[in-house]
Amino acid sequence: MTYSSVKCYFVFIDSVVPCIEDINYILYGKSIAEARGLFMHIHKVSTVEKYMARFSLTLSKTVKLHIDFRAIKVKEIEDIPFKDEDGNILYDEDGKRLVHTDGTGFISEDLAMKCPKDFSAAMYMKDNSFEPLLIQCRLFYNGCAAKGTLLVNKKLEQGTIHIRPSMIKVERDCTLAEEDTFNSLEIVDISRKPGRTTLSKYLIALLSYGNVPPDFFLSLLINALEDSRNVYINRKSAMKVATNNNGLEYGFLAQRMISSGIPLNEPYLQHCLWKMEKDEKSKLKAGKLPISETFYLMGTADPTGILNYDEVCVILHHGQVSGKVLVYRNPGLHFGDIHVMKAIYLKELEAIVGNAKYGIFFSTKGKSSAPYEMATGDFDGDMYWVSRNPELLKYYQASDPWRRSNAPQKSNNRKPQEFSAMELECELGRLFLEARKPSFIIATAADSWLSFMDRLLTIQYASEKDRLRRKIIELIDIYYDALDAPKSGKKVDFPDYLKAEQFPHYMQRGAGFTYESFSILGQIYNRMEKSKDEASSTKEIWKLPCFDVQISEEYVNMWRTRYADYRKDMTKALKSGSETKDDAAEEVIRKYKQMLYDAPYFEESEKDMEQIYEEAVAIYHVTYDYAIRSNQVERCGFCWKVAGSALFNFYAGEVSGSKERPIVILPSVLRDILN
């Protein structure tokens, strides 16, 4: 039995058709092992588990950086190790050297500037020459496979990439020819401007343990609830919620409708606002409270070597910031996983990164590092939660950082080289099937942790608190080991005495397994239960008077037929598989946009503008007439999704006349203004 989805890729390596034998295809005629070797010398890894994990790097969702590897210099530089007071290098329980620079290297400025426009667009940047501070990437080079982050370094000569041993996941086999491999630098993500940041149940529990009072969280909840309640009557509140949901279809539509001057009581806009309020309340109920002066930033090591253990350098939109900050990394569960650190200004860093923005730098000195103490964090793309919120800083008291309490079990797995070719394929198949079976250790450990933490935050007896602390610390080691198990191949045991039997009511486990919690998480849940909106979004559906204009009956009849076809097309699309459903639905919308504009978008259309406006208004009336007859306000969405751009322009022009001229504003700028 399996609960995980499987995506299959079919690779053409052979054919029974004689006429295809001369085909010029790079994988044709090769064995599976030879085909894998073109991407990386995967046979060099130490375990079969790593064989699977490392080869899956080829399937990462990436954007290829188009560079000529003949003109590129890829150099391996040393990691910076942990050292004790006597200068001795430190190792973990498995004998692996601990390093401050785990997973991070450098890239020259000219190569960083080649970052594809797709990522610039994702950052809402108009400048296509956007220079990222950090690039999370996959590098396939001469049989070697590396992953991690590359920090832009203005001091490197052009066309240079520096990688470290900690980034190299598959070593090159020097006995094989270099020309028989693919070379590619592929971008997974880049350091980006932080969006709205929220807390989580786990963060709230850890912050509460650190003496942050319940009133602080309740104040955040009340403010967020006030914003969500005001969306129906206050344009600023409505626009604020809409911009925070810009990534969702109804959030973007609501944003454009409000910007065009459409009144808040318009039926479909009310429906969009209701959906956003419902989503917002669901998030608040789960502890996702919006918090100011808090960001998620990609992390890396200090290239100057100046920062001390308790210091960081944080670069935001206006440059480096100074002062005390809280730093945390998901999925940390230890009492000391939230560190109190000092953000300092590093003038020397400017000569290396220039004006690049959005990241956090950690020290490379001493016998430990803050990221490693946060659930063995590293710099291969990990995002760090950074807070400058003054109230949090005033209240929070840090605990001692995480140290492993129990040594993990050793792995006795065979190396890939110890298998014959057929045995290896069988073992890989076995591991694939095993991976499809659900493992509940991670989820059970996290749920048990939350249950024990909930009790720890509310009970008064010292002896019971000590017992719970010991259980929680044991659970944390199991949880961290389970997260790493797919790569390490280590067996993780979960003793029954560490499994919670009763859970706080906000975890919704049913009457027989639930107790009433009086912790802050229980209070948040109860507040949200009381504020449930029982009213549905279905109200009287009416039309905007602005669209009550003379239109051709020909266009009305044409779009009435097309709208009937659309409903059939969309029904079929939504019956697609779960992974393709959204793409199929989007394709249907694109089809009808093309019919209206004779182009993919309104802005690209060369069609007569008056005809577009007349057809758009016809679509509006056809859609709303159907919605009124069926009393289904969600049916109004067709006209806004397909003809929205034309309708927004038409409406704005009608209500403003010559008195106002529209302005262009980026969603990110609007979000900054409102938040």
C-alpha positions in Angstrom: 0.0 0.0 0.0 1.3 3.5 -0.8 0.2 7.0 -0.1 2.8 8.8 -2.2 2.5 9.7 -5.9 4.8 8.2 -8.5 6.0 10.2 -11.5 7.4 8.0 -14.3 10.0 9.0 -16.9 10.5 6.8 -19.9 14.0 6.8 -21.5 14.6 5.7 -25.0 17.8 3.5 -25.2 16.9 0.8 -27.7 14.5 -0.2 -30.5 13.3 -3.3 -32.3 12.7 -1.3 -35.4 15.7 -1.8 -37.8 15.4 1.6 -39.5 16.0 3.4 -36.2 19.4 1.8 -35.6 21.2 4.8 -37.2 19.4 7.3 -35.1 21.7 10.1 -33.7 20.5 10.0 -30.1 23.0 10.2 -27.2 21.4 7.4 -25.0 20.7 5.0 -27.9 22.4 1.7 -27.5 23.6 2.4 -24.0 22.9 0.3 -20.9 21.0 2.0 -18.0 24.3 2.2 -16.0 26.1 3.9 -19.0 23.1 6.3 -19.4 23.4 7.3 -15.7 27.1 7.8 -16.1 26.5 10.6 -18.6 25.0 12.7 -15.8 27.3 11.7 -12.9 29.7 8.9 -11.9 27.0 7.6 -9.6 28.8 4.3 -8.9 31.3 6.3 -6.7 28.8 6.9 -3.9 29.2 5.0 -0.6 25.7 3.5 -0.1 22.8 2.4 -2.3 20.5 4.9 -0.4 22.8 7.7 -1.5 22.8 6.3 -5.0 19.0 6.9 -5.2 19.1 10.2 -3.4 22.0 11.6 -5.4 20.8 10.5 -8.8 17.4 12.1 -8.1 19.3 15.5 -8.3 18.9 15.2 -12.1 15.1 15.4 -11.6 15.1 18.6 -9.6 12.9 21.4 -10.9 15.5 23.8 -12.2 16.2 26.5 -14.8 19.4 25.9 -16.8 22.0 28.6 -16.8 23.2 28.9 -20.4 27.0 29.0 -20.2 29.9 27.6 -22.3 31.7 25.2 -20.0 34.8 25.3 -22.3 35.3 28.9 -21.1 34.4 28.2 -17.5 36.8 27.4 -14.6 35.4 25.2 -11.9 37.8 25.1 -9.0 37.5 23.1 -5.8 38.4 25.1 -2.6 38.7 23.9 1.0 35.9 23.8 3.5 36.5 25.6 6.8 36.3 23.0 9.6 35.1 23.3 13.2 38.1 23.6 15.5 38.4 23.4 19.3 40.5 25.8 21.5 43.6 23.8 20.7 43.1 24.0 16.9 42.0 20.4 16.6 39.5 19.6 13.8 36.1 18.2 15.1 34.1 15.3 13.8 30.5 14.1 14.2 29.3 10.7 15.5 29.9 9.1 12.1 33.5 10.4 11.9 32.5 13.0 9.3 34.4 16.3 9.5 32.2 19.2 10.7 32.5 22.3 8.6 31.3 25.9 8.9 31.0 26.2 5.1 28.7 23.2 4.5 27.1 23.4 1.1 28.3 26.9 0.0 30.8 28.2 -2.6 31.3 31.2 -4.9 30.3 32.3 -8.4 31.9 35.2 -10.4 29.7 38.3 -11.0 29.5 37.9 -14.7 28.1 34.4 -14.4 25.7 35.5 -11.6 24.4 38.2 -14.0 23.4 35.4 -16.4 20.6 34.4 -14.0 17.6 33.7 -16.3 14.8 36.3 -16.6 12.3 33.8 -15.2 13.9 34.4 -11.8 14.0 38.2 -12.2 10.3 38.1 -13.0 9.6 36.0 -9.9 11.3 38.7 -7.9 9.1 41.4 -9.4 12.2 43.1 -10.8 11.9 45.2 -13.9 15.7 45.0 -14.4 16.4 41.8 -16.4 20.1 42.1 -15.3 19.1 41.4 -11.7 22.1 40.1 -9.7 21.2 37.6 -7.0 23.2 37.4 -3.8 22.9 33.6 -3.6 22.1 31.0 -6.2 20.9 27.6 -5.1 22.0 25.2 -7.8 22.9 21.7 -9.1 26.2 21.4 -10.9 27.0 18.5 -13.2 30.6 18.7 -14.3 32.9 16.0 -15.8 31.0 13.2 -13.9 31.0 15.1 -10.6 27.6 16.1 -9.1 27.5 19.0 -6.7 24.6 20.8 -4.9 24.4 23.9 -2.7 24.5 27.6 -2.9 26.9 29.9 -4.8 27.6 33.4 -3.3 28.3 36.1 -5.8 31.9 37.2 -5.4 33.1 40.3 -7.3 36.7 39.4 -6.5 36.7 36.3 -8.6 37.9 36.5 -12.2 35.3 36.2 -14.9 33.9 32.8 -15.7 34.8 31.2 -12.3 32.9 28.9 -10.0 34.4 27.7 -6.7 32.9 24.6 -5.1 33.8 22.9 -1.8 34.1 19.2 -0.9 30.9 19.5 1.2 29.0 20.4 -1.9 30.2 17.4 -3.9 27.7 14.6 -3.6 29.1 12.4 -6.3 32.9 12.2 -6.9 34.4 12.0 -10.4 35.8 8.7 -11.5 39.2 9.8 -12.9 39.6 6.5 -14.8 36.7 7.5 -17.1 36.8 9.9 -20.1 35.6 13.5 -19.4 34.0 13.9 -22.8 31.4 11.2 -22.0 29.4 13.4 -19.6 26.8 16.2 -19.6 28.0 19.5 -18.1 25.3 21.7 -16.7 24.7 24.4 -14.1 21.0 24.4 -13.1 19.4 26.9 -10.8 16.9 25.7 -8.2 16.2 29.1 -6.5 17.8 32.4 -5.8 17.9 34.7 -2.7 14.8 36.7 -3.0 12.9 39.5 -1.4 11.0 38.1 1.6 7.2 38.0 1.5 4.8 38.2 4.4 6.1 36.0 7.3 4.0 34.1 9.7 4.6 32.1 12.9 3.8 28.4 13.2 2.5 26.1 15.9 6.0 24.9 16.6 7.5 28.4 16.7 4.8 29.6 19.0 5.5 26.7 21.4 9.2 27.3 21.4 8.8 31.1 21.8 6.3 30.5 24.7 8.9 28.2 26.3 11.3 31.1 26.0 9.0 33.3 28.1 7.1 35.2 25.4 3.8 35.9 27.0 0.4 34.7 25.6 -0.8 38.3 25.2 1.8 38.9 22.5 0.4 36.1 20.3 -3.2 37.1 21.1 -2.4 40.6 20.0 -1.1 39.3 16.7 -4.3 37.2 16.3 -6.6 40.1 17.1 -4.9 42.4 14.6 -5.0 39.7 11.9 -8.7 39.0 12.6 -9.5 42.7 12.4 -7.9 42.9 9.0 -9.8 39.9 7.7 -13.2 41.2 9.1 -12.7 44.5 7.4 -12.2 43.2 3.9 -15.9 43.6 3.0 -16.1 47.3 4.0 -12.6 48.8 3.9 -10.7 49.1 0.6 -7.3 49.2 2.3 -8.0 46.0 4.3 -9.4 44.3 1.3 -6.4 45.3 -0.8 -4.0 44.2 1.9 -5.5 40.8 2.1 -5.6 40.5 -1.7 -1.9 41.4 -2.1 -1.0 38.9 0.5 -2.9 36.3 -1.5 -1.5 37.5 -4.9 -0.2 34.0 -5.7 -3.8 32.6 -5.7 -6.2 33.2 -8.6 -8.9 34.8 -6.5 -6.4 37.0 -4.7 -5.0 38.4 -8.0 -8.5 38.9 -9.4 -9.6 40.7 -6.3 -6.5 42.9 -6.4 -7.2 44.0 -10.0 -11.0 44.5 -9.4 -10.3 46.8 -6.4 -7.6 48.7 -8.3 -10.0 49.3 -11.1 -12.5 51.0 -8.8 -15.0 48.2 -8.7 -17.0 48.6 -5.5 -16.4 46.1 -2.6 -20.0 45.0 -2.6 -19.8 43.6 -6.2 -21.0 40.0 -6.0 -18.0 38.2 -7.5 -15.5 40.5 -5.6 -17.4 39.7 -2.4 -17.0 36.0 -3.3 -13.2 36.4 -3.7 -13.0 38.3 -0.4 -15.0 35.6 1.3 -12.6 32.9 0.1 -9.6 34.9 1.2 -11.2 35.5 4.6 -11.9 31.8 5.0 -8.4 30.9 4.0 -6.9 33.5 6.4 -9.0 32.2 9.3 -7.9 28.7 8.6 -4.3 29.7 8.7 -4.8 31.7 11.9 -6.5 28.7 13.5 -3.3 26.6 12.7 -1.1 29.2 14.4 0.1 31.0 11.2 0.0 34.4 12.8 1.4 37.3 10.6 4.3 39.0 12.4 6.1 42.2 11.5 9.9 42.8 11.2 10.4 39.1 10.5 11.8 37.5 7.3 12.9 34.2 5.7 16.4 34.6 4.3 18.8 32.2 2.5 21.9 31.5 4.6 25.6 31.2 3.8 29.0 31.4 5.4 30.8 34.7 6.1 33.4 35.1 3.3 35.4 37.7 5.3 36.1 35.5 8.3 35.3 38.4 10.7 32.0 37.3 12.3 32.2 35.7 15.7 30.0 32.7 16.7 27.1 34.9 18.1 27.2 37.4 15.2 25.5 37.4 11.9 25.3 39.8 8.9 21.8 40.4 7.6 21.2 42.1 4.2 17.7 43.3 3.4 16.3 45.7 0.8 18.1 48.8 2.1 21.4 47.0 2.9 22.9 45.6 6.0 21.0 45.9 9.3 22.4 46.1 12.9 21.1 45.1 16.3 19.8 42.0 18.1 17.9 39.4 16.1 16.3 36.0 16.7 17.4 33.3 14.2 15.7 29.9 13.7 15.6 27.2 11.0 12.7 24.8 10.2 12.1 22.1 11.2 13.9 22.8 14.5 12.1 21.5 17.6 14.8 21.9 20.3 14.3 24.4 23.1 17.6 26.1 22.0 16.9 26.1 18.2 15.9 29.8 18.4 19.2 31.7 18.8 19.6 35.2 20.0 22.3 36.8 17.8 23.8 40.1 17.1 23.5 41.5 13.5 26.5 43.7 12.7 27.6 45.9 9.8 30.4 44.3 7.7 32.0 46.9 5.5 34.5 44.3 4.1 31.5 42.3 2.7 30.6 45.1 0.3 33.8 44.5 -1.8 32.7 40.9 -2.3 28.9 41.0 -2.9 28.4 44.6 -4.0 24.8 45.7 -3.9 23.3 42.2 -4.0 20.5 41.7 -1.4 18.6 39.4 0.8 20.6 36.9 2.8 22.1 36.0 6.2 25.8 35.3 6.8 27.1 33.1 9.7 30.5 32.9 11.4 33.2 30.5 10.2 35.1 30.6 13.5 35.3 28.2 16.5 34.1 24.8 17.5 30.5 25.0 16.5 28.1 27.1 14.3 24.6 28.4 14.9 23.2 26.7 11.8 24.5 23.3 12.8 22.9 23.7 16.2 19.5 24.3 14.5 18.7 20.7 13.5 22.1 20.3 11.7 21.4 23.1 9.3 23.7 23.9 6.4 23.9 26.3 3.4 22.6 24.2 0.5 19.6 26.5 0.2 18.2 26.4 3.8 16.0 29.4 4.6 16.5 31.0 8.1 13.8 32.7 10.0 15.1 36.1 11.2 13.2 38.4 13.5 13.8 42.0 14.5 10.4 42.3 16.1 11.0 44.5 19.2 8.5 42.8 21.4 9.8 39.4 20.7 13.4 40.6 21.4 12.2 42.1 24.7 10.6 39.0 26.0 12.5 36.0 24.5 15.1 34.2 26.7 17.3 31.7 24.9 18.0 28.1 26.0 21.2 26.1 25.6 21.6 24.9 22.0 20.9 21.4 20.8 23.4 18.7 21.4 22.7 15.1 20.4 21.8 13.1 23.6 22.0 9.6 22.0 24.4 8.3 19.3 22.5 7.3 16.1 22.6 3.6 15.0 25.3 2.8 12.6 24.5 1.9 9.0 25.7 -1.5 7.7 24.5 -1.1 4.2 26.5 -2.5 1.3 28.2 -0.2 -1.2 26.9 -0.1 -4.8 30.3 -1.5 -6.0 29.6 -4.7 -4.0 26.6 -5.5 -6.2 26.5 -7.0 -9.7 24.7 -5.0 -12.3 21.5 -7.0 -12.0 21.7 -7.2 -8.2 22.1 -3.4 -8.1 18.9 -2.9 -10.2 17.0 -5.3 -8.0 18.2 -3.5 -4.8 17.2 -0.1 -6.3 13.8 -1.5 -7.2 13.4 -2.8 -3.7 14.3 0.6 -2.2 12.0 2.4 -4.6 9.0 0.2 -3.4 10.1 0.6 0.2 10.1 4.4 -0.2 6.5 4.2 -1.5 5.3 2.7 1.8 4.2 5.3 4.3 6.5 5.9 7.2 4.8 7.6 10.1 7.9 8.1 12.3 8.4 11.8 11.4 4.8 12.7 11.7 4.3 10.7 14.9 7.4 12.2 16.5 6.3 15.8 15.6 2.8 15.2 16.9 4.1 13.6 20.2 6.5 16.5 20.6 3.7 19.1 20.2 1.5 17.1 22.7 4.3 17.0 25.3 5.3 20.6 24.7 1.7 21.7 25.2 1.6 20.0 28.6 5.1 21.4 29.5 3.8 24.9 28.9 0.8 24.5 31.2 1.7 22.2 34.1 3.1 23.5 37.4 4.8 20.5 38.9 8.6 20.6 38.6 9.0 16.8 38.6 6.5 16.4 35.8 8.2 19.1 33.8 11.5 17.4 34.1 10.0 14.1 32.9 8.5 15.8 29.9 11.7 17.6 29.1 13.6 14.4 29.0 11.0 12.8 26.7 11.1 15.8 24.4 14.9 15.8 24.1 14.8 12.0 23.2 12.0 12.7 20.7 14.0 15.5 19.0 17.0 13.1 18.3 14.6 10.6 16.8 12.9 13.2 14.7 16.1 14.6 13.3 17.4 11.1 12.6 14.2 10.2 10.8 14.5 13.3 8.6 18.0 12.1 7.5 17.2 8.4 7.2 16.4 8.3 3.5 19.9 9.4 2.7 21.8 7.9 5.6 20.1 4.5 5.4 20.1 4.3 9.2 17.3 2.4 10.9 15.3 4.7 13.3 13.5 3.0 16.2 10.6 4.8 17.9 9.9 3.4 21.4 6.3 3.2 22.5 6.9 5.2 25.7 7.8 8.3 23.6 4.5 8.1 21.7 1.8 10.5 23.0 -1.5 8.9 23.9 -3.5 12.1 24.5 -3.4 15.2 22.4 -4.5 18.8 22.9 -8.0 19.5 21.5 -6.6 21.9 18.8 -4.9 18.8 17.1 -8.5 17.4 16.5 -7.8 13.7 17.3 -11.2 12.7 18.4 -12.9 12.4 21.8 -11.1 9.4 23.0 -7.6 10.8 22.4 -8.1 14.5 23.4 -7.7 16.7 26.4 -8.7 20.4 26.8 -5.6 22.5 26.4 -5.2 25.9 28.1 -1.9 26.7 26.4 -1.6 29.7 24.0 -2.2 27.3 21.1 -5.4 26.2 22.7 -6.5 29.8 23.3 -5.8 30.7 19.6 -7.8 27.7 18.5 -10.7 28.6 20.8 -10.8 32.2 19.6 -10.9 31.1 16.0 -13.7 28.6 16.7 -15.8 31.4 18.2 -15.1 33.6 15.2 -16.3 31.1 12.6 -18.2 32.8 9.8 -21.4 30.8 9.4 -22.6 32.9 6.4 -21.9 31.6 3.0 -20.6 33.8 0.2 -23.9 33.4 -1.8 -25.8 36.6 -1.8 -28.0 38.4 -4.4 -26.2 38.5 -7.7 -26.5 41.7 -9.6 -24.8 43.6 -12.4 -22.7 46.7 -12.4 -24.6 49.6 -14.1 -21.4 50.6 -15.9 -21.7 47.6 -18.2 -25.3 48.3 -19.1 -24.4 49.5 -22.6 -25.6 48.8 -26.1 -23.9 45.6 -27.5 -24.3 43.5 -30.6 -26.7 40.6 -30.3 -24.3 38.7 -32.5 -21.6 38.9 -29.9 -24.0 37.8 -27.1 -25.1 34.7 -29.1 -21.5 33.9 -30.0 -20.3 34.0 -26.4 -23.4 32.2 -25.1 -22.4 29.3 -27.3 -18.8 29.5 -26.3 -19.6 29.7 -22.6 -21.6 26.5 -22.9 -18.5 24.9 -24.6 -16.3 26.3 -21.9 -18.3 24.7 -19.1 -17.9 21.3 -20.9 -14.2 21.9 -21.4 -13.6 22.9 -17.8 -15.6 19.9 -16.4 -13.4 17.6 -18.5 -10.2 19.5 -17.4 -11.1 19.2 -13.7 -11.6 15.4 -14.1 -7.9 15.1 -15.0 -5.4 13.5 -12.7 -4.6 15.5 -9.5 -1.2 16.6 -10.8 -2.4 17.8 -14.2 -5.8 19.2 -13.2 -4.6 22.8 -12.6 -2.5 22.8 -15.8 -5.5 21.5 -17.8 -7.8 24.2 -16.3 -5.3 26.9 -17.1 -5.1 25.7 -20.7 -8.9 26.0 -21.0 -8.7 29.6 -19.8 -5.9 30.4 -22.3 -8.0 28.9 -25.1 -10.9 31.3 -24.5 -8.6 34.3 -23.9 -7.1 33.6 -27.4 -10.6 33.6 -28.8 -11.4 37.0 -27.4 -8.0 38.8 -28.0 -6.6 36.9 -31.0 -3.6 36.9 -28.7 -2.5 35.3 -25.4 -3.1 38.5 -23.5 -5.1 41.8 -23.8 -1.8 43.8 -23.9 -0.5 41.8 -26.9 -3.7 42.0 -29.0 -3.9 43.8 -32.3 -7.6 43.3 -32.6 -9.8 46.4 -32.8 -10.1 47.8 -29.2 -13.8 48.7 -29.5 -14.6 45.2 -30.7 -12.7 43.7 -27.7 -14.6 45.9 -25.3 -17.9 45.0 -26.8 -17.2 41.3 -26.8 -15.9 41.5 -23.2 -19.2 43.2 -22.1 -21.1 40.5 -23.9 -19.1 37.8 -22.0 -19.9 39.7 -18.8 -23.7 39.6 -19.4 -23.8 36.0 -20.6 -21.8 34.9 -17.5 -23.8 36.9 -15.0 -27.2 35.9 -16.5 -26.2 32.3 -16.1 -25.0 32.9 -12.5 -28.2 34.6 -11.6 -30.4 31.8 -13.0 -28.3 29.1 -11.2 -27.8 31.2 -8.1 -24.1 30.3 -8.1 -21.9 33.4 -7.7 -18.7 31.4 -8.4 -20.0 31.1 -12.0 -19.3 34.8 -12.5 -15.6 34.0 -12.5 -15.5 33.1 -16.2 -15.8 36.7 -17.4 -13.1 38.0 -15.0 -10.7 35.2 -15.8 -11.1 35.5 -19.6 -12.1 39.1 -20.2 -10.8 40.6 -17.0 -8.1 42.9 -18.5 -10.6 44.4 -21.0 -13.3 44.8 -18.4 -11.0 46.4 -15.9 -9.8 48.9 -18.5 -13.4 49.6 -19.7 -14.7 50.1 -16.1 -11.8 52.3 -15.0 -12.3 54.5 -18.1 -16.0 54.8 -17.6 -15.9 55.7 -13.9 -12.9 58.1 -14.0 -13.4 59.6 -17.5 -10.7 62.2 -18.1 -10.3 63.1 -14.5 -7.8 60.4 -13.6 -5.1 58.5 -15.5 -4.2 54.9 -14.5 -0.7 54.2 -13.0 1.3 51.0 -13.1 2.3 49.6 -9.7 4.1 46.3 -9.0 2.4 43.8 -6.6 5.6 43.7 -4.5 5.6 47.5 -4.2 1.9 47.6 -3.3 2.5 44.8 -0.7 5.3 46.9 0.9 3.1 50.0 1.1 0.2 48.2 2.7 2.2 46.0 5.1 
